[in-house]
């Protein structure tokens, strides 16, 4: 694969998730499409979307329910692409959606490996390739970014960093769809800042590519540590998403 092939795979998957065409991400004009349910979509998505905005940098593709089409069309026609994903402009969309019981909930940046930069990083700890059977006892708070207890069946591959027989860092990947596996990583607090995260992430990314899948990495734009790890590991920003959810769900998140 080349970088262009990796980007194409990601856009193709986004088109499945958003119920649109891959060409919609490549044009200069914004697009609004009706969301739908697709069994090939990323497993963790709750479809159909009420309102989900995606940009690969050229434009915005919005996947919505019909009730919100006019609101979203008006919003994305008012501001520059990048401004639609941040405050203060984002409040305009949030205020309009709130009148219908919805609020902006998730905002994330997604990263893809750059094959010209991706290489196996090293650290001073032993790295071991791990498979699903090795995760059975690891569904704890310490490894909650690397593994997902709610979707154990999707955790298919990992790389562990060991100090003798003690697991001190773990990168795991979730088979979220047929072509793309998502990487998450955790390092025990007392072992951080020693290059473990990038060694785990880069090694796992290469293992995923060797299996014919595209690795991807997600981080909140404000999670500087996670974004730095993505960059250090050979990943680069590829697309952004912003998702609205019912007010009650947002309130539940805020009570945690």
N, C-alpha and C positions, 0 to 999 in steps of 0.2 A: 504493500500500500504506500501511497504518497500522501502528503498533507491534503491535497485536493480531494483524494478519495475519502479520507477520514471526515473532512468537512461535509462531503456529499452524503455519507452515511448518517451523520448527525442531522442534517437538514431533512433527509428522507424520513427519519424517525419523527422529527418535529412535525412534518406534514401529516403523518399518521396520527400523532397526538392531537393536533389542532384541527383535523378534518379539512385539510386544505391541500393545495398542490405545492410541490417543492419550488416551482417557479414563483410562487407568491413571495418567497423570501428573497428572491433575486431582483425583483423590480424596484423601481424608485418610489412608486406610489404605495400608500398604505392600503391594507386589505382588511376587511371585516368578513368573517365567515361564521356560519352556524356550527356550533360544537356538536359532536356526535360521539357515540360509543363505538370503540373499535377494539377487538380482542388482541390486536397487535400493538396497542399502545403500551407505554411504560406501565408496569404493574402497579405502581404506587399512586398513579393518578386517579382521581375521582371524577369520572366523566358521566355526563357531559359537563364541561365547564360552564359556570355562570358567566365568568369574564376572565380571560387569560390573555395577556399581552406578551408577545415574543418579538425580539429583534436580534437579527444577526448583523446589524449595523447599517444595512441599506434602508430599511423601512420598518414599519410595525405591522405585524399580522396579529389581529385580534380574533380570538375564537370565543363566541358568546352565545347565550340563549337569546331568542328573539326579543324578549322583554327588555334587553339592555342594548340592543343594536344601535338605536338612535343616540343613546347617551354616549356610547363608545365612539361611534363615528364622529360625533361632534367634538369629542375630547381630542382624539388623535389628529384631527384636522386643524386644531388651534395652535399646537406647539411643536417645536423641533423634536425629532425622534428621541434623542437622549434626555430631553427635558421631561418627557412624558413618564419617565421611570424614576423621577426624583421630586422632592419637594422644592419649591412651593407648588409647582403645577399639579403634582399628584393629588393634592387636596381637592382640586376641582373635580376630579373623577370620584374620589372617595365621598365627597359631599353629595354628589348626584346619586351614587349607588346607595348611600345610606338611606335615602328617601324610600328605597325599595328593600330595605332590610339587609343590605350587603355592605361589606367594607373591604378595603385592601388588606390582605392578610400576609401573603408570602412575596418576598422579593429576593431573587437569587441571581448569581452570575455563574455561568457554566464554562468549564475549561476542557479543551481537547489537547492531546499531546502534539507537540511539534516534533516531527521525526528528525529534523536537523539538530534539535537540542536535546532530545530524549536520550539519556544514557544511564546505565546503572550506577547509582551513587553508592558509596560505601560508608560504613560506620564501624566502630570498634566492637560490635556485637555480632554474634552468629545469626545469620538469616536463614530461616527454614520455610520452604514452601508448604502450605497447609491446604487441606481439602475439607469438604463439608463435615466429614466425620470427626475432624479435629476441633470443631467449634462447639461441640455439645456442652461443655462445661464453662463456656466463655461468654454466655449471655448475661453479663453483669454491667453495672454502671461504668466500670473501667474501660469497657470495650464497646460502648453504646454507639460510637460513631463508625466504628469498623464493621459492626454486625447489627442486625435488626431482628429483635426477638419476634416481632409481629409477622415477619416474613422470612423465617428461618430457611424455608425451602429454596429461597433465592440466593442465599449466601453460599457461593459455589467455590470460591478460591480465596486464598489469603497468603500473606507473608508475615511471619513472626520474627521479632528480634529477641534473642535470648541471651541472658547472662547466666551461663551454665544451664540449669534447667528452669530458670525463672523467666517467664514471659514479661518483657518490659515494654514492648511496642507491638502493635498489630495493625496491618492494613488488610482490609477485606473488601471483596467486591460482590455486588449484588447483580444477578442476571435480570436486570429490570426489563429487558426486552430481548428479542432474538439476536440483534446485532450489536448491542451496546451494554457494557457492564460498568456500573458506577462504583468508584473507589471511595472508601472512607478510611480514616486513620486515627489511631489513638496511641499516645505514649504516656506511660506513667509519669506523674509530675516530677519526681526526683531524677528522671532520666532525660528530661527535655533539654533542648539546646545543645545536643551532641550529634546532630545530623541523622538521627534515627528516622524521623518522619520522612525525609526526602529519600533516604535509602530504601525504606519500605515502599513508598509510593512509586518511585521510579522502577524498582524491581517488579512490583506487581503489574504496573502498566505494560512492561515488556512481556511478562508472562501472559497477559490478556491478549496482546497483539499476536503472540506466538500461537494462540488458540483460535485466531481468525476473527476475534471480536475487537470492537473499538472501546477503549477505556474512556470514561469521562469523569469529571470531578466537579463538585458543586460547592459553592461557598457564598455566604452572605457577603456583600461588598464591604461591610464594616468589620468582618472577621480577618483582620490583618495577618494574624499568624497563619491561618489556613490559606489565604491568598499567597502569602510568601512561600509557603510550602509547595503550592501548585507551581509557581514560577520556578522555584529552585529545582523541582522535579522534572522540568521540561515541558510543562503545560502552559498554554496561553489562552486568554479569554476568547470565547467563540460566540456565545449568545447570552442574552438576559431574558428573564421572565418575571412577570408580575401578575399575581393571582388574587382575585376577590373571592371571599367566602362569606357565609351568613354571619350576621353580627353575633349571634349566640355562640358560634364556634370561636370567633375572635375573642369573645369575652372569656370563654373557657381557657384558651391559651394564656390569657393574661392573669388568670387566677392560679396558674400552676406555680 
